[in-house]
């Protein structure tokens, strides 16, 4: 990324250029990203192409002022962090589903970030409702966060007859596994098949529902799912209302998420139950 692109990205998330790539700077960048750039799957339902190339992802987030799902958001955020002097490694994960089932390979993408003050962090701006701040990568105890109590724990001998430890890590929120993280370094291109599956398969939750969600300034969350607008306060109180006309829906996308659309997205696979 060129200096002008970094400047534009920082303006997009309302952040200053950090004096150095420290853990404190990373915390500030992550929470501001979560507040400014929504987690959304609108491209899936608008028939828009999703290209996992750094320049295309940055253009979508910064130039088009859109959001995206994990590959897009963490791909763009990783590019920003690298340009700011952080050491970034892309990692693959599989999301924990119902009955303990794991998602497809390359189901999720997260970032391992090393800082100039010796920190080693798990940064993730692409998992929807998740930790507001990066998690200490090497810490195996509980980690307090405004979004709950998180933990990064080792997975022991999963699926192996010899029961030797493996390198995978489970990321937990309030004791519930969120995703299983590999520690082997990956590159953005490794996730092309996963992104294709998530935007085309009738079994993908991204093709079965619409979502646009971001963290709010008070630590709560605002989510538009189809025509249902849910506002959740930092205390967990929820306000749910159904939107009516298309103009009202488009106004919420514009005013609450900064997304300007010329038509209301409709679910790609409306006959597939979620």
SEGUPA-368000 format. One line per field, with one value per residue: residue in one letter; residue number from 1; x, y, z of N, C-alpha, C, CB in turn. Coordinates in steps of 0.02 Angstrom, whole numbers. Glycine has a CB too. Layout:
REM SEGUPA-368000
res: [A;...]
n: [NUM;...]
nx: [X;...]
ny: [Y;...]
nz: [Z;...]
cax: [X;...]
cay: [Y;...]
caz: [Z;...]
cx: [X;...]
cy: [Y;...]
cz: [Z;...]
cbx: [X;...]
cby: [Y;...]
cbz: [Z;...]
//
This chain:
REM SEGUPA-368000
res: [X;X;X;X;X;X;X;X;X;X;X;X;X;X;X;X;X;X;X;X;X;X;X;X;X;X;X;X;X;X;X;X;X;X;X;X;X;X;X;X;X;X;X;X;X;X;X;X;X;X;X;X;X;X;X;X;X;X;X;X;X;X;X;X;X;X;X;X;X;X;X;X;X;X;X;X;X;X;X;X;X;X;X;X;X;X;X;X;X;X;X;X;X;X;X;X;X;X;X;X;X;X;X;X;X;X;X;X;X;X;X;X;X;X;X;X;X;X;X;X;X;X;X;X;X;X;X;X;X;X;X;X;X;X;X;X;X;X;X;X;X;X;X;X;X;X;X;X;X;X;X;X;X;X;X;X;X;X;X;X;X;X;X;X;X;X;X;X;X;X;X;X;X;X;X;X;X;X;X;X;X;X;X;X;X;X;X;X;X;X;X;X;X;X;X;X;X;X;X;X;X;X;X;X;X;X;X;X;X;X;X;X;X;X;X;X;X;X;X;X;X;X;X;X;X;X;X;X;X;X;X;X;X;X;X;X;X;X;X;X;X;X;X;X;X;X;X;X;X;X;X;X;X;X;X;X;X;X;X;X;X;X;X;X;X;X;X;X;X;X;X;X;X;X]
n: [1;2;3;4;5;6;7;8;9;10;11;12;13;14;15;16;17;18;19;20;21;22;23;24;25;26;27;28;29;30;31;32;33;34;35;36;37;38;39;40;41;42;43;44;45;46;47;48;49;50;51;52;53;54;55;56;57;58;59;60;61;62;63;64;65;66;67;68;69;70;71;72;73;74;75;76;77;78;79;80;81;82;83;84;85;86;87;88;89;90;91;92;93;94;95;96;97;98;99;100;101;102;103;104;105;106;107;108;109;110;111;112;113;114;115;116;117;118;119;120;121;122;123;124;125;126;127;128;129;130;131;132;133;134;135;136;137;138;139;140;141;142;143;144;145;146;147;148;149;150;151;152;153;154;155;156;157;158;159;160;161;162;163;164;165;166;167;168;169;170;171;172;173;174;175;176;177;178;179;180;181;182;183;184;185;186;187;188;189;190;191;192;193;194;195;196;197;198;199;200;201;202;203;204;205;206;207;208;209;210;211;212;213;214;215;216;217;218;219;220;221;222;223;224;225;226;227;228;229;230;231;232;233;234;235;236;237;238;239;240;241;242;243;244;245;246;247;248;249;250;251;252;253;254;255;256;257;258;259;260;261;262;263;264;265;266;267;268;269;270;271;272;273;274]
nx: [41;25;78;-25;-136;-137;-161;-291;-359;-344;-417;-540;-572;-566;-445;-282;-117;-12;126;215;221;144;72;-32;-67;-115;-229;-308;-326;-394;-519;-573;-586;-684;-793;-813;-812;-922;-968;-1023;-1123;-1170;-1127;-1137;-1273;-1304;-1245;-1114;-942;-817;-656;-506;-386;-261;-264;-393;-473;-442;-485;-623;-658;-608;-615;-745;-814;-870;-908;-879;-850;-753;-632;-617;-620;-519;-416;-399;-374;-257;-170;-165;-108;18;74;88;191;178;206;131;42;-54;-185;-274;-439;-569;-740;-833;-978;-1149;-1179;-1045;-983;-860;-827;-793;-626;-518;-618;-627;-535;-401;-287;-119;-23;126;204;303;340;358;243;126;-9;-182;-275;-433;-551;-656;-757;-884;-986;-874;-719;-679;-552;-382;-327;-212;-94;-13;-61;-141;-238;-393;-457;-508;-631;-728;-830;-847;-781;-635;-534;-386;-348;-253;-272;-286;-224;-330;-432;-332;-250;-137;-141;-56;-8;-74;-50;-156;-270;-405;-521;-610;-764;-836;-829;-876;-831;-774;-699;-581;-414;-279;-100;-8;71;-20;-70;-159;-214;-238;-366;-461;-543;-623;-690;-761;-846;-922;-993;-1071;-1123;-1271;-1271;-1201;-1207;-1200;-1261;-1389;-1443;-1456;-1343;-1286;-1179;-1111;-997;-1046;-1018;-1037;-1006;-1100;-1201;-1257;-1368;-1424;-1528;-1588;-1741;-1747;-1703;-1589;-1540;-1420;-1377;-1232;-1257;-1327;-1462;-1594;-1662;-1781;-1842;-1951;-1920;-2000;-2041;-1939;-1862;-1843;-1763;-1648;-1609;-1570;-1459;-1378;-1371;-1339;-1240;-1159;-1166;-1204;-1330;-1413;-1521;-1623;-1548;-1588;-1617;-1514;-1538;-1683;-1770;-1706;-1695;-1632]
ny: [-60;111;268;364;283;217;326;358;243;246;363;314;228;313;335;382;395;278;305;202;24;-42;-145;-73;16;-74;-124;-8;13;-104;-98;20;-12;-112;-35;51;-18;-124;-295;-390;-474;-434;-429;-560;-575;-474;-508;-472;-476;-560;-536;-601;-515;-406;-266;-254;-284;-182;-73;-99;-87;40;132;106;108;0;-156;-323;-504;-624;-653;-542;-431;-459;-479;-352;-277;-338;-297;-160;-159;-216;-117;-20;-63;-176;-351;-470;-622;-730;-836;-993;-1054;-1158;-1149;-1181;-1274;-1330;-1464;-1489;-1497;-1457;-1324;-1306;-1334;-1191;-1108;-992;-841;-773;-664;-668;-564;-482;-366;-215;-200;-324;-401;-532;-569;-617;-556;-503;-446;-494;-584;-556;-536;-531;-531;-369;-320;-367;-535;-608;-707;-811;-833;-941;-939;-865;-722;-563;-462;-329;-394;-515;-662;-728;-861;-941;-1096;-1248;-1384;-1551;-1693;-1715;-1816;-1907;-2062;-2088;-1995;-1889;-1719;-1586;-1443;-1358;-1230;-1190;-1060;-984;-915;-856;-986;-1063;-1145;-1054;-1048;-1158;-1143;-1148;-1153;-1143;-1040;-950;-890;-758;-806;-939;-949;-941;-1047;-1073;-950;-950;-1060;-1015;-910;-970;-1098;-1188;-1236;-1148;-1027;-897;-885;-906;-808;-632;-513;-371;-291;-204;-148;-36;133;135;10;-84;-165;-152;-222;-267;-377;-437;-365;-341;-247;-242;-177;-183;-150;-107;-166;-277;-263;-271;-202;-230;-209;-210;-161;-63;-3;-6;111;145;40;56;180;150;66;165;271;211;119;170;129;142;96;50;-29;-141;-278;-450;-613;-741;-880;-908;-1013;-1108;-1176;-1107]
nz: [0;-42;33;26;12;134;219;176;214;353;379;344;450;555;623;687;615;684;798;815;788;899;1032;1094;992;898;964;965;827;789;860;811;677;684;725;617;493;421;454;326;203;81;-52;-97;-120;-204;-320;-342;-386;-293;-256;-205;-186;-133;-172;-225;-116;-25;-100;-100;37;71;-42;-98;18;86;173;216;217;316;241;161;251;350;260;201;318;363;262;287;417;391;309;404;481;562;595;504;495;400;448;442;483;552;574;722;721;737;853;874;751;629;514;336;266;269;308;382;405;495;586;636;732;758;864;885;1015;1067;1075;1037;944;917;795;735;630;562;603;637;778;898;989;1047;1054;1010;1045;1160;1088;1138;1265;1378;1471;1535;1449;1472;1393;1320;1250;1310;1395;1339;1269;1214;1171;1175;1062;1091;1017;921;826;797;797;871;969;996;1035;934;827;821;879;986;987;1110;1169;1311;1359;1253;1106;966;843;761;752;639;651;552;433;308;143;59;-60;-35;13;-85;-134;-21;-7;-127;-105;4;-53;-150;-119;-75;52;128;256;218;93;127;204;242;304;393;494;634;762;891;953;1091;1130;1102;976;807;692;533;464;326;326;458;593;720;871;991;1154;1256;1375;1343;1316;1198;1051;932;771;630;467;340;191;40;30;163;209;127;174;306;282;226;321;444;420;323;192;26;-77;-231;-239;-141;-65;-94;-26;-87;-92;-55;-26;46;201;354]
cax: [0;59;64;-91;-187;-138;-195;-363;-385;-348;-475;-601;-588;-561;-385;-221;-59;23;197;250;176;141;10;-84;-88;-154;-294;-347;-344;-446;-585;-598;-607;-747;-845;-822;-819;-969;-966;-1082;-1119;-1215;-1102;-1163;-1342;-1308;-1212;-1050;-883;-773;-588;-459;-323;-255;-286;-465;-504;-433;-530;-692;-667;-591;-642;-817;-841;-910;-879;-866;-843;-687;-575;-611;-605;-453;-368;-385;-344;-188;-131;-154;-61;84;98;103;250;165;222;66;38;-122;-199;-338;-477;-634;-788;-871;-1050;-1193;-1159;-973;-956;-818;-840;-748;-559;-515;-685;-619;-467;-383;-220;-71;11;180;213;372;354;363;178;105;-81;-231;-318;-487;-605;-699;-797;-947;-985;-816;-683;-667;-480;-343;-314;-143;-90;18;-94;-186;-291;-449;-441;-568;-643;-796;-878;-852;-719;-608;-477;-354;-325;-224;-313;-244;-234;-396;-438;-270;-247;-81;-160;-5;-34;-70;-36;-217;-294;-475;-536;-673;-796;-878;-826;-902;-783;-795;-666;-519;-363;-215;-44;34;60;-53;-72;-227;-238;-259;-436;-505;-594;-669;-732;-807;-897;-966;-1037;-1109;-1154;-1335;-1258;-1168;-1254;-1196;-1309;-1457;-1466;-1425;-1320;-1243;-1174;-1050;-992;-1064;-971;-1047;-989;-1155;-1198;-1315;-1369;-1480;-1534;-1647;-1777;-1750;-1650;-1579;-1491;-1403;-1336;-1175;-1284;-1363;-1531;-1604;-1721;-1790;-1899;-1956;-1922;-2053;-2028;-1870;-1828;-1822;-1707;-1590;-1589;-1533;-1393;-1339;-1361;-1312;-1182;-1119;-1168;-1253;-1352;-1466;-1577;-1621;-1528;-1634;-1580;-1501;-1571;-1736;-1807;-1665;-1704;-1570]
cay: [0;175;310;396;232;208;385;352;188;271;408;272;200;365;323;418;354;266;321;139;-34;-72;-178;-22;41;-127;-123;50;3;-156;-77;71;-48;-145;16;87;-60;-177;-365;-395;-522;-407;-446;-626;-570;-424;-534;-438;-519;-556;-552;-601;-482;-351;-201;-255;-283;-114;-29;-109;-61;112;170;96;115;-59;-203;-388;-556;-630;-650;-473;-385;-473;-469;-281;-254;-362;-253;-97;-171;-226;-52;20;-90;-237;-414;-503;-688;-752;-903;-1023;-1082;-1190;-1125;-1232;-1270;-1367;-1532;-1496;-1504;-1403;-1303;-1327;-1305;-1121;-1081;-926;-815;-728;-636;-667;-500;-468;-294;-194;-204;-394;-434;-582;-560;-642;-501;-528;-398;-525;-639;-531;-522;-566;-489;-300;-308;-427;-582;-628;-770;-863;-839;-998;-927;-824;-654;-522;-417;-304;-439;-577;-692;-767;-903;-975;-1157;-1299;-1443;-1610;-1757;-1721;-1857;-1944;-2125;-2088;-1948;-1838;-1651;-1554;-1371;-1318;-1195;-1172;-994;-990;-856;-876;-1059;-1096;-1141;-1014;-1077;-1195;-1105;-1178;-1107;-1141;-979;-955;-829;-741;-848;-1004;-947;-931;-1099;-1062;-893;-972;-1103;-975;-865;-1007;-1160;-1183;-1255;-1093;-981;-833;-883;-917;-752;-567;-484;-312;-282;-172;-127;34;171;119;-60;-128;-187;-140;-273;-269;-443;-429;-304;-339;-206;-258;-136;-214;-107;-139;-204;-334;-247;-273;-171;-261;-183;-228;-105;-69;9;-10;173;143;-7;88;234;121;48;225;313;174;78;205;92;169;46;73;-75;-181;-348;-504;-675;-779;-946;-897;-1073;-1152;-1159;-1096]
caz: [0;-43;91;18;25;207;246;161;255;422;382;340;515;605;664;671;598;747;798;807;783;966;1050;1107;927;867;998;941;757;782;883;765;617;699;729;555;434;440;432;283;148;30;-119;-115;-141;-257;-379;-351;-385;-234;-279;-148;-204;-84;-197;-233;-49;3;-138;-78;105;76;-98;-103;86;100;220;186;267;347;195;137;305;377;206;196;381;363;218;324;472;362;287;464;514;600;562;498;466;387;474;424;538;536;624;758;707;782;873;873;684;605;446;283;268;249;325;412;402;550;580;692;725;805;872;898;1087;1086;1080;987;952;869;775;694;619;513;630;664;850;925;1036;1025;1053;994;1099;1167;1052;1178;1331;1380;1520;1513;1430;1477;1337;1326;1219;1348;1418;1283;1284;1158;1204;1132;1046;1103;984;891;766;783;834;918;1022;1010;1027;869;834;816;938;988;1014;1148;1197;1367;1364;1193;1050;909;785;770;716;623;663;492;394;243;103;41;-116;-9;35;-142;-136;35;-23;-180;-74;47;-91;-200;-96;-38;122;161;288;184;38;153;244;234;366;393;567;657;831;901;995;1162;1143;1080;906;765;640;487;433;283;346;531;622;790;906;1055;1196;1290;1431;1316;1300;1126;1020;867;734;560;422;291;120;17;46;234;213;97;219;362;256;213;381;501;400;274;129;-21;-126;-275;-231;-81;-79;-75;-12;-148;-87;-5;-12;87;272;390]
cx: [43;38;-5;-147;-193;-175;-271;-395;-394;-406;-540;-621;-581;-501;-328;-166;-20;97;240;200;174;76;-47;-111;-133;-224;-338;-370;-399;-514;-615;-621;-675;-806;-862;-839;-863;-949;-1030;-1069;-1162;-1192;-1129;-1232;-1353;-1274;-1146;-993;-843;-704;-540;-390;-319;-282;-361;-501;-500;-479;-602;-704;-658;-625;-717;-852;-891;-877;-863;-868;-770;-629;-563;-588;-535;-399;-349;-350;-271;-143;-115;-101;11;114;118;161;239;187;159;73;-35;-130;-268;-372;-540;-682;-824;-946;-1090;-1165;-1084;-942;-914;-835;-788;-677;-559;-583;-681;-546;-457;-311;-180;-26;64;195;285;389;352;298;165;29;-121;-278;-371;-542;-658;-741;-864;-940;-929;-780;-672;-593;-443;-333;-240;-135;-63;-12;-144;-239;-346;-426;-506;-571;-713;-849;-885;-784;-695;-549;-451;-321;-299;-272;-267;-267;-301;-392;-377;-266;-192;-90;-104;-35;-28;-62;-99;-236;-368;-481;-606;-698;-846;-884;-849;-852;-813;-765;-601;-467;-301;-160;4;20;26;-46;-143;-256;-261;-334;-485;-560;-645;-716;-783;-863;-947;-1013;-1080;-1148;-1220;-1327;-1223;-1219;-1252;-1244;-1380;-1484;-1427;-1402;-1277;-1239;-1108;-1054;-1011;-1016;-977;-1032;-1045;-1146;-1263;-1312;-1432;-1478;-1597;-1681;-1783;-1690;-1647;-1524;-1481;-1357;-1278;-1198;-1324;-1436;-1539;-1668;-1725;-1851;-1895;-1961;-1974;-2030;-1954;-1831;-1803;-1762;-1643;-1564;-1549;-1464;-1349;-1321;-1327;-1250;-1138;-1118;-1223;-1268;-1407;-1527;-1568;-1599;-1582;-1595;-1575;-1537;-1628;-1774;-1769;-1672;-1637;-1570]
cy: [63;217;342;346;219;266;379;298;211;320;368;246;251;358;368;369;342;282;260;82;-73;-109;-129;5;-11;-130;-67;39;-50;-131;-24;39;-80;-96;46;43;-120;-246;-374;-444;-499;-425;-512;-620;-516;-447;-500;-487;-507;-580;-546;-579;-418;-285;-197;-251;-213;-65;-37;-76;15;152;166;103;60;-99;-267;-442;-570;-621;-578;-426;-397;-467;-396;-255;-277;-319;-187;-106;-179;-159;-8;-8;-150;-298;-457;-571;-708;-824;-927;-1052;-1116;-1172;-1184;-1221;-1310;-1437;-1543;-1503;-1443;-1387;-1328;-1303;-1234;-1086;-1009;-906;-767;-707;-645;-607;-493;-394;-278;-196;-275;-432;-482;-590;-596;-584;-527;-475;-427;-583;-616;-513;-563;-518;-419;-287;-373;-470;-600;-699;-826;-873;-896;-993;-884;-752;-613;-472;-389;-351;-505;-600;-740;-809;-933;-1037;-1207;-1357;-1504;-1670;-1767;-1762;-1897;-2005;-2124;-2038;-1900;-1768;-1627;-1479;-1328;-1287;-1182;-1103;-998;-922;-878;-952;-1097;-1089;-1102;-1040;-1111;-1168;-1148;-1128;-1103;-1077;-993;-890;-819;-787;-916;-1007;-939;-983;-1091;-1004;-912;-1014;-1062;-930;-903;-1066;-1148;-1203;-1200;-1047;-912;-829;-889;-858;-689;-541;-423;-290;-247;-157;-54;67;153;47;-109;-147;-170;-188;-266;-336;-444;-362;-298;-301;-219;-213;-165;-167;-145;-181;-265;-321;-241;-238;-198;-230;-203;-165;-117;-62;5;53;174;97;25;145;207;98;110;261;276;134;113;173;120;117;75;27;-115;-252;-397;-569;-717;-845;-942;-960;-1124;-1132;-1153;-1131]
cz: [0;18;87;31;100;240;236;204;327;429;382;408;572;651;641;652;663;742;791;811;848;977;1063;1041;892;898;971;869;750;804;838;700;627;702;662;495;451;415;391;226;89;-41;-143;-147;-194;-321;-393;-346;-321;-255;-220;-172;-162;-110;-205;-166;-18;-34;-115;-10;107;20;-102;-36;102;156;183;238;280;300;172;193;334;323;200;259;385;319;252;378;445;341;346;505;559;559;562;465;459;412;452;485;510;593;656;744;758;794;865;804;665;533;398;296;240;258;348;407;460;542;644;682;779;805;892;971;1112;1092;1023;995;898;855;727;689;572;538;657;737;882;972;1006;1015;1035;1057;1100;1140;1097;1246;1329;1434;1492;1499;1429;1419;1346;1297;1257;1372;1364;1308;1219;1188;1153;1123;1050;1063;950;828;749;827;886;975;1041;1000;955;880;832;883;932;1019;1045;1169;1250;1371;1303;1137;991;844;804;723;702;636;604;453;327;205;80;-13;-92;5;-23;-144;-80;21;-77;-150;-35;6;-143;-172;-60;35;161;193;256;125;63;192;227;301;352;465;583;732;836;950;1068;1179;1127;1007;871;706;599;451;391;298;422;558;697;818;975;1094;1227;1348;1409;1299;1224;1105;949;833;661;518;368;219;104;35;118;243;186;140;278;340;250;278;438;485;348;206;85;-74;-169;-274;-167;-98;-57;-70;-75;-149;-38;13;30;159;306;455]
cbx: [-47;44;117;-97;-170;-67;-169;-374;-338;-282;-473;-589;-543;-622;-364;-199;-14;14;215;305;199;150;21;-55;-27;-119;-285;-304;-282;-427;-581;-544;-554;-742;-824;-761;-749;-1037;-962;-1102;-1142;-1220;-1026;-1166;-1386;-1276;-1257;-1042;-839;-801;-567;-456;-319;-182;-251;-487;-471;-359;-524;-707;-618;-516;-613;-832;-874;-919;-925;-799;-879;-681;-587;-679;-657;-451;-396;-451;-384;-186;-168;-219;-81;80;45;42;281;89;282;19;76;-140;-194;-327;-497;-626;-839;-857;-1064;-1264;-1196;-953;-1014;-744;-844;-772;-509;-492;-718;-643;-452;-395;-223;-29;-39;243;164;383;304;398;123;144;-98;-269;-277;-516;-577;-659;-758;-1004;-1053;-768;-616;-697;-456;-275;-358;-119;-46;89;-128;-147;-261;-504;-405;-569;-634;-801;-857;-885;-728;-586;-494;-301;-383;-158;-346;-243;-224;-426;-454;-208;-238;-15;-182;57;1;-133;10;-275;-255;-517;-533;-664;-831;-948;-866;-971;-763;-774;-654;-529;-344;-214;-6;22;126;-129;-23;-229;-183;-221;-445;-464;-562;-631;-689;-769;-864;-926;-996;-1063;-1106;-1388;-1216;-1124;-1238;-1126;-1294;-1456;-1459;-1473;-1281;-1271;-1178;-1037;-920;-1136;-983;-1119;-969;-1222;-1184;-1319;-1365;-1479;-1534;-1696;-1846;-1753;-1662;-1561;-1514;-1369;-1378;-1126;-1328;-1360;-1553;-1605;-1716;-1799;-1904;-2016;-1852;-2106;-2055;-1868;-1874;-1881;-1723;-1607;-1650;-1572;-1400;-1378;-1427;-1365;-1205;-1050;-1178;-1227;-1377;-1441;-1585;-1690;-1461;-1692;-1613;-1427;-1520;-1785;-1829;-1591;-1748;-1557]
cby: [0;213;364;425;167;202;450;337;126;304;458;214;140;366;250;462;389;192;359;131;-80;-17;-221;35;58;-195;-115;114;-19;-217;-52;124;-101;-183;71;125;-84;-161;-416;-327;-592;-332;-447;-672;-556;-359;-528;-382;-506;-597;-505;-671;-466;-342;-186;-318;-335;-91;-44;-184;-94;122;146;28;184;-102;-215;-388;-620;-696;-695;-450;-391;-542;-495;-242;-281;-434;-241;-73;-232;-274;-17;24;-38;-242;-451;-459;-740;-746;-903;-1078;-1027;-1269;-1077;-1229;-1295;-1372;-1583;-1553;-1513;-1422;-1229;-1302;-1350;-1115;-1124;-925;-780;-762;-562;-734;-441;-509;-267;-125;-162;-399;-383;-651;-487;-706;-443;-595;-332;-548;-675;-582;-537;-591;-521;-251;-281;-407;-646;-624;-762;-846;-772;-1062;-894;-823;-652;-484;-453;-237;-454;-631;-729;-721;-959;-928;-1188;-1324;-1436;-1626;-1811;-1652;-1814;-1898;-2183;-2073;-1985;-1848;-1603;-1569;-1350;-1362;-1128;-1225;-938;-1034;-815;-844;-1080;-1066;-1212;-941;-1023;-1272;-1043;-1202;-1130;-1203;-942;-974;-833;-669;-855;-1021;-891;-933;-1169;-1048;-833;-1011;-1156;-933;-813;-1031;-1197;-1226;-1318;-1053;-975;-819;-940;-977;-767;-517;-535;-255;-350;-107;-139;40;245;135;-69;-93;-263;-66;-343;-209;-501;-486;-302;-411;-130;-333;-61;-283;-75;-86;-160;-389;-181;-345;-91;-338;-107;-275;-92;-19;77;-21;233;119;-72;115;272;61;13;272;340;127;12;213;16;235;-18;81;-121;-181;-364;-512;-715;-790;-1001;-847;-1105;-1150;-1213;-1022]
cbz: [60;-108;97;-53;-12;235;212;87;252;442;322;292;529;646;660;732;543;769;860;861;725;1019;1112;1150;883;875;1074;947;716;823;956;752;598;765;777;539;409;415;493;256;170;37;-120;-53;-82;-234;-438;-300;-447;-174;-337;-116;-281;-65;-263;-271;-3;-3;-212;-74;152;72;-162;-133;94;37;280;150;244;379;134;110;360;407;140;185;441;340;152;355;512;301;246;508;553;619;598;458;510;312;551;370;589;528;591;834;638;752;831;913;633;611;443;215;229;176;378;486;335;619;562;695;728;788;923;871;1126;1150;1083;996;952;897;743;722;590;458;684;654;883;867;1056;1074;1121;964;1092;1241;991;1187;1351;1390;1582;1567;1360;1544;1267;1291;1149;1306;1486;1226;1335;1121;1244;1161;975;1177;1032;877;709;794;786;882;1083;964;1074;826;780;791;948;1027;958;1210;1141;1360;1421;1173;1026;920;731;759;755;549;724;448;383;253;42;17;-167;54;84;-207;-132;99;-46;-234;-28;94;-127;-253;-49;-70;123;112;362;161;-12;197;319;200;408;345;603;617;859;927;986;1182;1213;1091;901;742;671;437;486;293;314;561;607;800;909;1045;1249;1314;1474;1364;1335;1103;1020;874;741;547;390;305;100;-58;34;278;175;28;243;392;187;168;405;528;373;298;142;-54;-90;-346;-292;-45;-42;-126;44;-155;-65;-32;-76;65;308;401]
//
